Amino acid sequence: MALRVTVQEGVDPRRPTAGRRKRKEKKALYLAAVAVLLAGGTGAGLLVAGRGGTDSAPESGPKVRQIAVVRTDMSGGKEMQGMLGYDSPRTIRGAGEGRVTWLPNRGATVERGQQLYRVDERPAVIFYGSTPLYRRLDTPGTVGRDIRVVADNLRALGYDIGAQPAPGTVVRQQASAGAPAPVATGSGQEETTPPAGSSSAPDDGAGRATDASPEGAPSPGPSQSTVGEGDGVLTTSLMSAIERWQKTVGMDQTGILDLSDVVVTKSAVRVSDVLAQNGDEASGDLMTVTATTKSVTVPVESLDMGSITSGQRVTVVLPDRTTVPGRVAAISTVVQGEQGQSDGTGQTKTNVTVSLDDPRSAENIDSAPVQARFQGESKKGVLAVPVGALLALREGGYAVRLSGGRLVPVDTGMFAQGLVEISGQGVNEGMKVETTG
């Protein structure tokens, strides 16, 4: 809240008066008001009001000087402290049972198709995507986004996975819980040899191990699924590609994928810390990884969030004082209390992620505190005075006092770096006004 000081109307607050009994109290209050003004940005000033009493301004107060109204450029940017580091940290926990037999070194980079760790000498390999494996893939005709991840990654690694059914296609699952044995047909395509006791699922002529019906066919039964946008289908061609890939990475060639065979990440990862060691149970936390790119995380108080938007330009000041341009890449939706606050009374903050235009500019820094200068509204060629020149009027609004003592009402605009934009009738560049400080 802005602090106001009331002085007798028509009395210059710099002159001593008869109210000497309260001189010390008045002086302290007056100095506090000026401190608020000089702290910048609130636009608070001295309240000019008539009370009809005998109290008046202190005998002495802050130094008042004259300054010219200037025409200048103003920018309403903010500077905040952030932390430079690698993006998207996450903890990798082993899936399934077994003993850890190999782990990467801290700082290692692991890309698509490379092993991240080994359990019982069976590798867990990185695939890129957004949907993790959440089930054992062993039944032809299974449909889902996790299968699409497998198909896309094997194709990217150079394996021929055959054709995938289009969205809207109805496919029938095999009744078997084991892997089918692909055999050659007279046409050179594949069909699935069904296990004993199961119904036949003839090849559709496109290398698929499932019956497929065009869109508009009868509603799928319990053993049927409709391919949706973003789904993949576990066809015999895809399972054959899985077998060839398994041979390459050192797995048993079964054409079946278990949850522990693949770790899905958005991109290549960097091992930031190793939490387990060889011989540990694989079901625990094994390591922490991050993306290989860096960004700046800035905790922003909720009151400042209104001035920060996605895509906003930011200048990052590195520890050696060099600057790197960037922009706001993400604004977290989770609002956190200050660290150490458990009673809900802490200032809530939101994490703002700033990406660097040139990531190589920080390639020699793993983690460090930095300054983030958020560019705000900018105005060119506006009239401005120090904030201490503003006087808050009793009837509302603000004024500046000319060197001769006359008050001139002004409209205020941007506040930035101790200055305030002013305009109004009779306000001109070069005119002398009084200001504190």
Secondary structure by P-SEA (a helix, b strand, c coil): cbbbbbcccccccccccccccaaaaaaaaaaaaaaaaaccccccccccccccccccccccccbbbbbcbbbbbbbbbbbbbbbbcccbbbbbbbcccccccccccccccccccccccccccccbbbbbccccccccccccccccaaaaaaaaaaaaacccccccccccbbbbbbcccbbbbbbbccccbbbbbccccccccccccccccbbbbccccccccccbbbbccccccccaaaaaaaaaaaaaacccccccccccccccccccccccccccccccccccccccccccbbbbbbbccccccccccccbbbbbbccccbbbbbccccccccccccccccccccbbbbbbbbbbccccccccccbbbbbbbbbccccccccccccccbbbbcccccccccccbbbbbbbbccccccbbbbbcccccccbbbbbcc
